């Protein structure tokens, strides 16, 4: 089963969940603010999407409000600590497939391609 990770109150996550329901895609939803993901999972997601900069939404209010010294993590350990403390920094939603593939974000066109739904 596909697992969608995000925030319950995130509009984009709500749209993604409605899309999956509409097209009959079985999925589970995990609010990663309530169920913090282990560091190994964050690293796996980072590797799958192309790095920490791809995983983190640097245009978010949360990012902009961070002190300058927190905006320049110098190691995986610092990134993992930052995302454990501020899970809302991750671009949403994170989609994890049974086979281990990871995708990020939501758009109707993107999900149709991702899930093989005819346009």
TIKELO-263495 format. One record per residue (C-alpha): residue number from 1; y, x, z. Coordinates in steps of 0.5 Angstrom, whole numbers, plus 2048, in hexadecimal, padded with zeros to 3 digits. Each point is the difference from the previous one (the first is absolute). Layout:
BEGIN
- tiro,north,east,up
- NUM,Y,X,Z .
...
***
This chain:
BEGIN
- tiro,north,east,up
- 1,800,800,800 .
- 2,807,802,7FE .
- 3,804,802,806 .
- 4,808,7FF,800 .
- 5,804,804,805 .
- 6,807,7FE,802 .
- 7,804,7FC,804 .
- 8,800,7F8,802 .
- 9,807,7FF,7FF .
- 10,801,804,7FA .
- 11,802,7FC,7FA .
- 12,7FC,804,7FB .
- 13,7FA,800,804 .
- 14,800,7F8,800 .
- 15,801,800,7F9 .
- 16,7FA,805,7FF .
- 17,7FC,7FC,804 .
- 18,802,7F9,7FD .
- 19,7FE,804,7F9 .
- 20,7F9,802,803 .
- 21,7FF,7F9,802 .
- 22,802,7FC,7FA .
- 23,7FC,805,7FB .
- 24,7FA,7FF,805 .
- 25,800,808,802 .
- 26,7FC,800,807 .
- 27,804,805,804 .
- 28,801,801,808 .
- 29,807,801,802 .
- 30,802,806,806 .
- 31,807,800,803 .
- 32,801,807,801 .
- 33,805,800,805 .
- 34,7FB,7FC,804 .
- 35,7FA,804,7FE .
- 36,803,807,800 .
- 37,7FB,804,7FB .
- 38,7FD,807,802 .
- 39,803,806,7FD .
- 40,7FB,801,7FB .
- 41,801,7FA,7FD .
- 42,807,801,7FF .
- 43,7FE,807,7FD .
- 44,7FB,7FD,7FB .
- 45,806,7FB,7FE .
- 46,805,805,7FF .
- 47,7FB,804,7FC .
- 48,7FE,7FA,7FC .
- 49,807,7FE,7FE .
- 50,803,807,7FF .
- 51,803,802,806 .
- 52,804,7FF,806 .
- 53,806,7FE,7FC .
- 54,7FC,7FB,7FC .
- 55,7FD,7FD,806 .
- 56,807,7FF,804 .
- 57,806,7FB,7FE .
- 58,806,805,801 .
- 59,805,7FA,7FE .
- 60,7FD,7FC,806 .
- 61,805,7FE,805 .
- 62,7FB,804,805 .
- 63,801,806,7FC .
- 64,807,800,800 .
- 65,801,7FF,807 .
- 66,7FB,806,802 .
- 67,804,806,803 .
- 68,801,806,7FB .
- 69,7FA,804,803 .
- 70,7FB,7FB,7FF .
- 71,801,7FF,7F9 .
- 72,7FE,807,7FE .
- 73,7F9,800,802 .
- 74,7FD,807,7FF .
- 75,7F8,7FF,801 .
- 76,7FB,7FB,7FF .
- 77,800,7FF,808 .
- 78,807,7FF,800 .
- 79,800,7FA,7FB .
- 80,7FA,7FD,803 .
- 81,804,800,807 .
- 82,805,7FD,7FC .
- 83,7FC,7FA,7FD .
- 84,7FC,7FF,806 .
- 85,807,7FF,804 .
- 86,803,7FC,7FA .
- 87,7FB,7FD,7FC .
- 88,805,7FB,7FC .
- 89,802,807,7FC .
- 90,7FA,7FF,7FC .
- 91,801,7FD,7F9 .
- 92,7FD,7F9,800 .
- 93,7FB,7FE,7FF .
- 94,7FA,805,800 .
- 95,7FA,7FD,7FD .
- 96,7F9,804,801 .
- 97,7FA,7FE,7FC .
- 98,7F9,800,802 .
- 99,7FF,806,7FC .
- 100,806,804,803 .
- 101,805,7FF,7FB .
- 102,807,7FF,803 .
- 103,806,7FD,7FD .
- 104,807,7FE,802 .
- 105,805,7FB,7FF .
- 106,800,7F9,7FD .
- 107,802,7FD,7F9 .
- 108,7FD,7FB,7FD .
- 109,7FE,804,7F9 .
- 110,7FE,806,805 .
- 111,7FB,7FC,804 .
- 112,7FD,7FC,7F9 .
- 113,7FF,807,7FE .
- 114,7FD,803,806 .
- 115,7FC,7FA,801 .
- 116,7FE,7FF,7F9 .
- 117,803,7F9,7FF .
- 118,802,7FE,7F9 .
- 119,807,7FF,7FF .
***
